[in-house]
């Protein structure tokens, strides 16, 4: 049982648009065990609108300087407040916040680091020049941040294995603890009604759902190409691309559907949150994520919490165990692999789809329920630093 602790979370930004790390913090606050209390310090602007919805104490110190986000205000705040906490959890790498946490906490209190997939060798392959520059910062900062951490928390065995491939110089104490999600509390009728109110063009339509950042890492271009390729095989099937547009890319993707003459079958509702998001999961046939790199995939767990099969690339780190369970499908993160995901789904009999959805819910309950996993994450502070 996790004993009562007061934990400080350190993150560069809590903006939901940035993806998983901010969602993890919100989940830990919402579903942490009895006796767990915490605060967050961030380099968001104090008047950032997304902070208004936070139900926990946030210390927003304003943006740092330079591309690393250097903040002397963070240094002063940590030095003045560190003794109030029993431990510190650092979210993410490659920003000044991790170095500031190392300087403030080393020798004073245990701190743990969640890299959130930022040590995946995908980034070394995708951005080789940037990786050479990272070597300088690695030696000056992140190597020491990770070496001296009480634990480095990975969410899957695959993430832990891959992390060792990014830099040959590395040393840390790993712990593998899965993330997860918590299913919705409202009814199916209420949630789907919320979704269709915001997206009325999808009422009565069958559709596959992508929900995440519209980003090259997510394989969105492959997904659009595959849907174009398969569109004639199932003329009543639609595709929903839900998420914040990044990299000024969505207009190019929309042009692809226009040139193929299927723009009326691909929908772009933007970022979905709350009941509307859950309604999208319930209303879809299956969830798609052909990502080139995915540390965990919280949206995958959310889809499974709604009993929806998940169609994943093999670069989603939890895909192998999901495929083994029969809760979804897995193919390589290539154009051909993404083609096969949609083709296999279209060819799947109705009874097999239903069985896969039932298994998805069961797998979620067994592996990815954040009500259970939050306690395991926080128990990392109960281990002694000398344990391996």
ABEGO torsion letter per residue (X at the ends): XBBBBBBBBBBABABAAAEAAAAAAAAAAAABBBGBBBBBBBABBAABAAAAABABBBBBAEBBBEAAGBBAAAAAAAAAAAAABABBBBBEBGBAAAAAAAAAABGABBBBBBAGGAABAAAAAABAAAAAAAAAAAAAAAAAAAAABABBBBABAAAAAAAAAABABBBBBBBBBBBEBBBBABBAAAAAAAAAAABAAABGBBBBBBBEBBBAAAGAAAAAAAAAAAAAABAABBBBBBEBBBGGAAAAAAAAAAAAGAAAABBBAEBBBEAAAAAAAAABABBBBABABBAAGAAAAAAAAAGBBBBBBAABAAAAAAAAAGABBBBBBBAAAAAAAAAAAAABBAAAAAAAAAAAAAAAAAAABAAAAAAAAAAAAABBAABX
